[in-house]
Amino acid sequence: MTRRPLGLLAGLLCTSLCTAVISACGVTTGPGADDGRLQVVAAFYPLQYAVQQVGGQHVTVTGLTKPGAEPHDLELSPRQVARIAQADVVVYESHFQPAVDAAVDDQAPKTALDVSSAARLDLLAVDDGHDDADHADQGAGGTTEQHADHGARDPHFWLDPLRYADVGDAIAGRLAERDPANAAAYRVNAAAFRASMTTLDAEFRSGLESCAVDELVTSHAAFGYLARTYGFHQESITGLTPDAEPSPAAMAQLTRHIRETGARTVYAETLVSEDVARTIARETGARLALLDPIEGITTASAGRDYPSVMRANLQVLRAGQECS
């Protein structure tokens, strides 16, 4: 997914700069670090949390995306590019953060783990907030399902706990490759991570089993995997670009859709302005609620980590979708 060209340009500039002066970037981590732990760089919060859970005491994790920052918009500093170059393992998702893609290609092609394959990304990235029936089939719950090998794909796999567990297994495998002495610990931790995600999935299935409303109206198209897994149809104000400004025609179309389908809640988010969502909710008489895509944890988050925010999301969904 292509985001702002300036972000990619900045990433390439930082890559070139750190290639020339990497020793001056002040980074001392890497294979054989003094404390004996693997030095792992994670591109954004869900990957950082998974590495922490799977790696446990045997890893030191550095996140590239600061709390409160939109991961889509990440621009790398020279120091961050140097960390990527010297890390034992870099965990990222290709085509989600162009600056990270550029730095990985140039600095860490052999140490990077792209989680996209393990995440089984199979939903089309919808740019305008609406399903494109001419290019895709509708999956269960009405979201757009990817069947071709071309086209951008929705990257928000972590909102499906079982896909997230699969990524945890992939992380364990890569950590074990780099640190065979602790391979058993990584496998045990990954099994525990999967168990916690399986429990979370069961809570969502039970809590969302019987809902009066199946239309899920969100600020941006981050909830496709969640919608498909738990029986909703996602309709978003914007596509994958959270801070995009929808056209008047798109807003009018969404307003009609809400009225026609009987959706009663419009979900805003924590990391982007809720002004447009509030306007649409006001015009349609719908409620406004906060649904967190968990791209980062801040003081505005409804919990301190991924599981607690997911459980807060579940309660928001139960109320907004009128689940019994």
C-alpha positions in Angstrom: 0.0 0.0 0.0 1.5 3.3 -1.1 1.2 6.1 1.4 2.7 9.6 1.3 5.7 9.9 -1.2 7.5 12.1 1.3 7.6 9.3 3.8 9.2 7.0 1.3 11.6 9.7 0.2 12.6 10.3 3.9 13.1 6.6 4.4 15.4 6.3 1.4 17.3 9.4 2.5 17.8 8.0 6.0 18.9 4.7 4.5 21.6 6.4 2.4 22.7 8.5 5.3 23.1 5.7 7.7 24.8 3.5 5.2 27.5 6.2 5.1 27.8 7.0 8.7 26.2 4.1 10.6 28.9 4.0 13.3 28.0 7.6 14.1 24.3 6.9 14.7 25.0 5.8 18.3 23.6 2.2 18.0 25.5 -0.5 19.8 23.0 -3.4 19.6 23.3 -6.3 17.3 24.4 -10.0 17.3 26.3 -10.7 20.4 24.9 -7.9 22.5 26.4 -7.6 25.9 23.3 -8.9 27.8 23.1 -12.0 25.5 19.6 -11.2 24.4 18.5 -11.0 20.8 18.1 -7.4 19.6 14.7 -7.2 17.7 13.2 -4.3 15.9 9.4 -4.3 15.4 7.8 -2.0 12.9 4.6 -1.1 14.8 2.8 -1.9 18.0 1.0 -5.2 17.3 4.3 -6.7 16.0 6.1 -5.3 19.0 3.6 -6.8 21.4 3.8 -10.2 19.7 7.6 -10.2 19.8 7.6 -9.4 23.5 5.2 -12.2 24.3 7.0 -14.8 22.2 10.6 -13.6 22.9 10.1 -13.1 26.6 13.2 -12.6 28.6 15.5 -13.6 25.7 14.9 -10.6 23.6 15.1 -6.8 23.7 12.5 -5.2 21.5 12.6 -1.7 19.9 9.5 -0.4 18.3 9.8 2.0 15.3 6.4 3.6 15.6 6.0 5.9 18.6 2.9 5.6 20.8 0.2 7.9 19.4 1.7 8.0 15.9 -0.2 6.6 12.9 2.0 3.7 11.7 0.9 4.4 8.1 2.7 7.7 8.2 6.0 6.5 9.7 9.1 8.3 8.6 12.4 6.9 9.8 15.2 8.8 11.4 18.9 7.9 10.7 19.1 6.3 14.1 16.1 4.1 13.4 17.6 3.0 10.1 20.8 2.2 11.9 18.9 0.0 14.4 17.3 -1.9 11.5 20.8 -2.4 10.0 22.3 -3.8 13.3 19.3 -5.8 14.7 19.4 -9.5 15.0 15.8 -9.7 13.7 13.6 -7.1 12.1 9.9 -7.9 12.2 7.7 -5.9 9.8 4.8 -6.2 7.4 5.6 -5.4 3.8 3.6 -2.8 1.8 2.2 -1.2 5.1 5.0 1.3 5.9 7.0 2.2 2.7 9.8 3.8 4.7 10.3 0.5 6.6 10.2 -1.5 3.4 12.9 0.7 1.9 15.2 0.4 4.9 14.7 -3.4 5.2 15.5 -3.9 1.5 18.7 -1.9 1.8 19.9 -2.7 5.3 18.4 -5.9 6.5 17.3 -8.3 3.7 18.7 -11.4 5.5 17.6 -10.6 9.0 14.1 -9.3 8.4 10.9 -11.3 8.9 7.9 -10.2 6.8 4.8 -11.4 8.6 2.5 -11.0 5.6 2.6 -14.6 4.5 1.9 -15.9 8.0 -0.9 -13.4 8.4 -2.7 -14.8 5.3 -3.6 -11.4 4.0 -6.6 -12.2 1.7 -8.8 -9.1 1.9 -8.6 -6.4 -0.7 -7.4 -3.0 0.4 -10.5 -0.8 -0.3 -9.3 2.7 -1.0 -12.7 4.5 -1.0 -14.4 2.7 2.0 -16.7 0.7 -0.3 -16.4 -2.8 -1.6 -15.4 -3.2 -5.2 -17.7 -5.9 -6.5 -16.1 -5.8 -10.0 -12.8 -7.0 -8.8 -13.5 -9.2 -5.8 -15.9 -11.7 -4.3 -17.8 -11.1 -1.1 -16.6 -13.1 1.9 -18.7 -14.1 4.8 -20.0 -11.0 6.5 -19.9 -9.0 3.3 -16.2 -7.8 3.4 -14.1 -7.9 0.2 -12.1 -11.0 -0.2 -8.9 -11.3 -2.2 -8.6 -14.1 -4.7 -6.1 -12.8 -7.1 -2.3 -12.3 -6.8 -2.5 -8.6 -7.7 -3.8 -5.6 -5.8 -3.1 -4.2 -2.4 -4.4 -6.2 0.6 -5.8 -5.1 3.9 -2.9 -5.2 6.4 -4.9 -5.2 9.7 -4.6 -8.9 10.4 -4.1 -8.5 14.1 -7.8 -7.7 14.6 -8.4 -11.4 14.0 -6.8 -13.1 17.1 -6.2 -16.4 15.3 -4.3 -14.8 12.4 -2.4 -12.9 15.1 -1.5 -16.3 16.7 -0.2 -17.5 13.4 2.1 -14.5 13.2 3.3 -15.4 16.7 4.3 -18.8 15.5 6.2 -17.3 12.6 8.0 -15.0 15.0 9.0 -17.9 17.2 10.4 -19.7 14.2 12.6 -16.8 13.2 13.8 -16.2 16.8 14.7 -19.8 17.1 16.7 -19.7 13.9 18.8 -16.8 15.2 19.0 -18.2 18.8 18.8 -22.0 18.7 19.8 -22.2 22.4 16.4 -20.7 23.4 14.3 -22.3 20.7 12.3 -24.4 23.1 11.4 -21.3 25.2 10.2 -19.5 22.0 8.0 -22.4 21.1 6.5 -22.6 24.6 5.9 -18.8 24.6 4.3 -19.0 21.2 2.0 -21.8 22.4 1.0 -19.6 25.3 0.4 -16.7 23.0 -1.8 -18.8 20.8 -3.8 -20.0 23.8 -4.5 -16.5 24.9 -5.6 -15.5 21.4 -7.8 -18.6 21.2 -9.4 -17.5 24.4 -9.9 -14.0 23.1 -11.4 -15.4 19.9 -13.9 -17.5 21.8 -14.9 -14.4 23.8 -15.6 -12.5 20.6 -17.6 -15.4 19.1 -19.7 -15.8 22.2 -20.2 -12.0 22.7 -21.1 -11.3 19.1 -23.1 -14.4 18.3 -26.5 -12.7 18.3 -26.5 -9.1 17.2 -29.4 -7.1 15.8 -27.2 -5.0 13.5 -24.6 -6.5 11.1 -23.5 -3.3 9.4 -20.2 -2.1 10.9 -19.7 1.6 10.0 -16.1 2.6 10.8 -13.8 5.6 10.3 -11.4 3.8 8.0 -11.2 0.3 6.6 -9.2 -1.3 9.4 -11.8 -3.8 10.6 -12.2 -6.1 7.6 -10.8 -9.2 9.2 -12.7 -8.6 12.4 -15.9 -8.1 10.4 -15.5 -11.2 8.3 -14.5 -13.4 11.3 -17.5 -12.3 13.5 -20.2 -11.9 10.9 -20.4 -8.2 10.1 -20.2 -6.1 6.9 -17.7 -3.3 7.1 -18.6 0.0 5.5 -16.0 2.7 6.2 -15.9 6.5 5.8 -12.4 6.3 4.1 -10.4 3.4 2.9 -7.0 2.4 4.3 -5.9 6.0 4.6 -7.1 7.0 8.1 -6.8 10.7 7.7 -8.1 11.0 4.1 -10.9 13.5 3.5 -14.0 11.8 2.0 -15.7 13.6 -0.9 -19.1 15.1 -0.4 -20.5 12.4 -2.8 -18.9 9.7 -0.7 -20.3 11.1 2.5 -23.8 11.4 0.9 -23.5 7.8 -0.3 -22.5 6.5 3.2 -25.3 8.5 4.8 -27.8 6.9 2.5 -26.3 3.5 3.2 -26.7 3.9 7.0 -30.3 4.9 6.7 -31.1 2.1 4.3 -29.4 -0.6 6.3 -30.5 0.5 9.7 -27.0 0.9 11.1 -27.3 2.6 14.5 -23.6 3.3 15.4 -20.7 5.1 13.7 -17.3 4.2 15.1 -14.6 6.8 15.3 -11.0 6.0 16.4 -8.4 7.1 18.9 -5.5 8.1 16.6 -7.4 10.2 14.0 -9.9 13.0 14.2 -13.5 12.0 14.8 -15.0 15.1 13.2 -16.2 13.4 10.0 -17.6 10.4 11.9 -19.3 12.8 14.3 -20.9 14.7 11.4 -22.2 11.5 9.7 -23.6 10.2 13.1 -25.4 13.5 13.6 -26.9 13.6 10.2 -28.2 10.0 10.4 -29.2 10.0 14.0 -26.7 7.3 14.8 -24.7 7.0 17.9 -20.9 7.8 18.0 -18.6 5.3 19.6 -14.9 4.7 19.7 -13.5 1.5 18.2 -9.7 1.0 18.4 -7.8 -0.5 15.5 -4.9 -1.1 18.0 -2.2 0.4 15.8 -0.7 1.9 19.0 -1.3 2.3 22.7 -1.7 5.8 24.2 -3.3 7.3 27.3 -6.5 7.6 25.2 -6.6 3.8 24.7 -9.2 1.8 26.6 -6.5 -0.6 28.0 -2.8 -0.9 28.5 -2.1 -3.6 25.9 -3.5 -5.5 23.0 -5.8 -8.0 24.9 -7.3 -5.3 27.2 -8.0 -3.0 24.3 -9.5 -5.9 22.3 -11.8 -6.7 25.2 -12.8 -3.1 25.4 -13.6 -3.2 21.7 -15.8 -6.2 22.3 -17.9 -4.3 24.8 -18.2 -1.3 22.5 -19.3 -3.7 19.6 -21.8 -5.5 21.8 -23.5 -2.1 22.6 -23.1 -0.6 19.1 -24.3 -3.7 17.2 -27.0 -4.4 19.8 -25.9 -7.9 20.7 -27.8 -10.0 23.2 
